[in-house]
Amino acid sequence: MLSRRNVRIKVMQMLYSMSRDNKLGVNDMVNRYRTSIHKSFELYLFCLLSLMRIAGYAKQDEAKKMAKLLPTEEDKQFTAKLGDNILMKSLAGHEGLQRLFRNHKLTHRIDTDNIRLFYMDFAKSEEYRDYIMQNDDNPESHREILLTLYKHLLSNEAYDEFIEDNYSNWIDDKSLVAGAIKKTIKGLPATEDFYEEFRPTAETTEEFGEKLLRKACEEDKELLSIIEPTLRNWDADRVAVIDMILIKMALCELMSFPTIPTKVTLNEFVEISKLYSTDKSKDFINGILDRLMKQLNKDGKIQKKGRGLQE
């Protein structure tokens, strides 16, 4: 589920924390990094469970409507199929998924009040009313309404706050997790181990991410000595902290990851700077990295495997 860009951002955040607290060491940062990776998968599980609970609230809605002394015709036609269809049943009855929820201690973390509010807000939508009026039990109609429900939640500021209150990494991982939830819905009914597709891989998080983090920490002074000559009239202390971190990370990639094309490294760190640094950072970082790549190539310090990787 985690892309290399997500991992780069997490490494950047660890290095920033380290720059703010000189008591933190490399192993401290690696442990924090591993926790942040763990939290990304847990966030996916939390969002999936939240969606299941919100859809499942339709059963309580049905019970309330049926308990009325004078139910309306609309009440009488209502069914709880949003939470009681073949797709949702495949999740609710999935032993492996339920075990994951228990192992991550998620089952008691979602309060009923928020679930009710999110459900009732969606229940006002025209899409939901149309869905209730349909008499068929077509899996595609269930899939479509679940996707509509999730898109509705993502546009709800209160839902954003609810998720962020539980997971501070929601801001950074939102698009990633949202894509994983949508893919999960599209793949229902749930298969035996569908969630493994979204578990972070060792190749991305360890072989790439941990290596990048350790090198950026352990080779900090060496990286700075390479960067300083390219700053020209700038003092290294005047460079924004995030900008310097991104440049050092990019240097590590250029010199220590032979299978990552130089263009990819340059573009990725410029894009990250647009999200996390100043308005002028992208141009500054692009210029510095361009100079660094020319010098490193001249010195033979960039060795890429594969045709065209140095271009």
C-alpha positions in Angstrom: 0.0 0.0 0.0 2.8 2.4 0.8 4.6 3.9 -2.2 8.1 5.1 -2.1 6.9 8.6 -2.0 5.0 7.9 1.2 8.1 6.3 2.7 10.2 9.3 1.7 7.8 11.6 3.5 8.0 9.4 6.6 11.8 9.4 6.5 11.7 13.2 6.1 9.5 13.5 9.2 11.8 11.3 11.2 14.9 13.4 10.2 13.0 16.6 11.0 12.2 15.2 14.5 15.9 14.3 15.0 16.9 17.9 13.9 14.7 19.3 16.6 15.9 17.0 19.4 19.6 16.2 19.6 19.0 13.6 22.2 17.4 11.3 19.6 19.7 8.8 18.0 19.6 6.7 14.8 18.0 3.7 16.5 15.3 6.0 18.1 14.4 7.2 14.6 14.4 3.7 13.1 12.0 2.6 15.9 9.8 5.6 15.3 9.8 5.0 11.6 8.8 1.4 12.0 5.9 2.6 14.3 4.8 5.1 11.6 4.7 2.3 9.0 2.7 0.1 11.4 0.3 3.0 11.9 -0.4 3.3 8.2 -1.7 -0.2 7.9 -3.6 0.2 11.2 -5.2 3.4 9.8 -6.4 1.4 6.8 -8.0 -1.1 9.1 -9.6 1.6 11.2 -11.1 3.3 8.2 -12.4 0.0 6.9 -14.0 -0.8 10.3 -15.5 2.7 10.5 -17.1 2.2 7.0 -18.5 -1.2 8.1 -19.9 0.3 11.3 -21.5 3.2 9.4 -23.1 1.0 6.8 -24.1 -1.4 9.6 -26.0 1.3 11.4 -28.7 0.8 8.8 -29.9 -2.1 10.9 -30.5 0.2 13.9 -32.2 2.7 11.6 -34.5 -0.1 10.4 -35.4 -1.2 13.9 -36.3 2.4 14.9 -38.5 2.9 11.9 -40.3 -0.4 12.5 -40.8 0.5 16.2 -42.8 3.6 15.4 -46.4 3.6 16.4 -47.3 5.2 13.1 -44.6 4.4 10.5 -44.8 6.2 7.2 -45.0 4.4 3.9 -41.3 5.3 3.5 -40.6 3.7 6.8 -42.4 0.5 5.8 -40.4 0.3 2.6 -37.1 0.8 4.3 -34.6 -2.1 4.5 -31.2 -2.4 6.2 -29.6 -3.6 3.0 -26.8 -1.0 3.2 -25.3 -3.0 6.1 -27.0 -6.4 5.4 -26.0 -7.3 1.9 -23.7 -10.0 0.5 -20.7 -7.6 0.3 -20.9 -6.3 3.8 -21.6 -9.8 5.2 -18.4 -11.0 3.5 -16.5 -8.5 5.6 -18.4 -9.0 8.9 -18.0 -12.7 8.7 -14.3 -12.6 7.6 -12.4 -14.3 10.5 -9.0 -13.1 9.4 -10.2 -9.5 9.2 -12.0 -9.7 12.5 -8.9 -11.1 14.1 -6.8 -8.1 12.8 -9.4 -5.7 14.3 -9.0 -7.4 17.6 -5.2 -7.7 17.4 -4.9 -3.9 16.7 -7.5 -3.2 19.5 -9.8 -1.4 17.1 -13.2 -2.9 18.0 -13.9 -0.7 20.9 -12.3 2.5 19.6 -15.2 3.7 17.4 -17.9 5.4 19.4 -21.5 5.0 18.4 -22.4 8.7 18.4 -20.0 9.4 15.5 -21.2 6.4 13.6 -24.8 7.5 14.0 -24.1 11.1 12.9 -22.2 10.0 9.8 -24.9 7.5 8.8 -27.8 10.0 9.4 -26.0 12.6 7.3 -25.6 10.1 4.4 -29.2 8.9 4.8 -30.4 12.4 3.7 -28.7 12.0 0.3 -30.7 11.3 -2.8 -28.4 8.5 -3.8 -29.2 6.6 -0.6 -33.0 7.2 -0.9 -32.8 5.9 -4.5 -30.9 2.8 -3.4 -33.4 2.0 -0.7 -36.2 2.2 -3.2 -34.6 -0.4 -5.5 -36.1 -3.9 -5.0 -33.2 -5.9 -6.5 -30.3 -7.4 -4.6 -27.7 -6.8 -7.3 -24.1 -6.9 -5.9 -23.2 -4.0 -8.2 -25.8 -1.7 -6.7 -24.4 -2.5 -3.2 -20.9 -1.9 -4.4 -21.9 1.4 -6.0 -23.6 2.7 -2.9 -20.7 1.7 -0.7 -18.3 3.7 -2.9 -20.8 6.6 -2.8 -20.9 6.4 1.0 -17.1 6.4 1.3 -16.8 9.4 -1.1 -19.4 11.2 0.9 -17.4 10.5 4.1 -14.2 11.8 2.6 -15.9 15.1 1.7 -17.2 15.5 5.3 -15.1 17.7 7.5 -16.4 16.0 10.6 -15.2 12.6 9.3 -11.8 14.1 8.6 -11.6 15.3 12.2 -12.8 12.0 13.5 -10.1 10.0 11.7 -7.4 12.6 12.5 -8.3 12.5 16.2 -7.5 8.8 16.2 -4.6 8.9 13.7 -2.3 11.9 13.3 -0.9 10.4 10.1 -4.3 10.8 8.4 -3.2 14.0 6.8 -0.2 12.4 5.1 -1.8 9.1 4.4 -5.3 10.1 3.4 -5.0 9.7 -0.3 -3.2 6.4 0.1 -5.7 4.9 2.5 -8.7 6.3 0.6 -7.4 4.5 -2.5 -7.0 1.3 -0.6 -10.5 1.4 0.8 -12.0 2.1 -2.6 -10.0 -0.8 -4.1 -11.2 -3.0 -1.2 -14.9 -2.1 -1.9 -14.4 -2.8 -5.6 -12.9 -6.2 -4.8 -15.8 -7.4 -2.6 -17.0 -10.0 -1.7 -13.9 -10.3 0.5 -11.4 -13.0 -0.4 -9.4 -15.0 2.1 -6.5 -12.6 2.7 -7.5 -9.5 0.6 -5.9 -7.1 3.2 -2.4 -8.5 2.7 -2.3 -6.5 -0.6 -2.4 -3.3 1.6 0.2 -4.4 4.2 3.5 -2.5 3.7 6.1 -4.6 2.0 9.6 -5.1 3.3 11.1 -4.1 0.0 9.6 -0.6 0.2 9.7 0.0 4.0 12.9 -1.8 5.0 15.2 -2.2 1.9 14.4 1.3 0.8 13.0 3.3 3.7 15.1 2.1 6.6 18.3 2.1 4.5 17.5 5.7 3.4 16.9 6.8 7.0 20.0 5.2 8.4 22.2 6.6 5.6 20.8 10.1 6.0 21.5 10.0 9.7 24.9 8.3 9.7 26.3 10.2 6.8 25.0 13.6 7.8 28.3 15.4 8.0 29.6 13.8 4.7 26.4 14.8 2.9 26.7 18.4 4.2 30.3 18.6 3.0 29.1 17.7 -0.5 26.2 20.1 -0.5 27.9 23.2 0.9 30.1 24.0 -2.2 26.9 24.1 -4.4 25.2 26.7 -2.2 27.5 29.4 -3.5 26.5 32.6 -1.7 24.2 30.8 0.8 25.3 29.8 4.3 24.1 26.3 5.0 22.5 27.5 8.3 20.3 29.8 6.3 18.8 27.0 4.3 15.3 25.9 5.5 15.5 22.8 7.7 13.1 20.8 5.5 14.9 21.9 2.3 18.3 20.7 3.7 16.8 17.4 4.8 15.3 16.8 1.4 18.5 17.6 -0.4 20.5 15.2 1.9 17.9 12.5 1.3 18.1 13.0 -2.4 21.9 12.7 -2.2 21.6 9.4 -0.4 19.3 8.1 -3.1 21.5 9.3 -5.9 24.6 7.6 -4.5 23.3 4.6 -2.7 20.2 3.3 -4.6 21.5 2.2 -8.0 18.1 1.0 -9.3 16.3 4.3 -8.8 16.7 6.6 -11.9 18.2 10.0 -11.2 15.2 11.8 -12.8 12.8 10.0 -10.4 14.9 11.1 -7.4 15.0 14.7 -8.6 11.2 14.8 -9.4 10.2 13.1 -6.2 12.0 15.5 -3.9 10.9 18.5 -5.8 7.3 17.3 -5.5 7.6 16.6 -1.8 9.0 20.1 -1.3 5.8 21.6 -2.8 3.8 19.8 -0.1 6.0 20.4 2.9 8.2 23.4 2.4 8.0 27.0 1.3 6.8 28.3 -2.1 10.3 29.0 -3.3 11.7 25.6 -2.1 10.9 23.6 -5.3 13.0 25.9 -7.4 15.8 26.1 -4.8 15.9 22.3 -4.4 15.7 21.7 -8.1 18.6 24.0 -8.7 20.8 22.5 -6.0 20.1 18.9 -7.0 20.8 19.7 -10.6 24.3 21.1 -9.7 24.9 18.2 -7.3 24.1 15.6 -10.0 26.5 17.2 -12.5 29.3 17.2 -9.9 28.6 13.7 -8.6 28.5 12.3 -12.2 31.8 14.1 -12.9 33.3 12.5 -9.8 31.9 9.1 -10.6 29.8 8.9 -7.5 26.5 8.1 -9.2 26.5 4.5 -10.5 23.1 3.4 -11.8 22.2 -0.1 -12.9 20.2 -0.4 -16.1 20.1 1.4 -19.4 19.1 5.0 -19.2 19.0 5.3 -15.4 21.4 8.1 -15.2 19.5 10.3 -17.6 
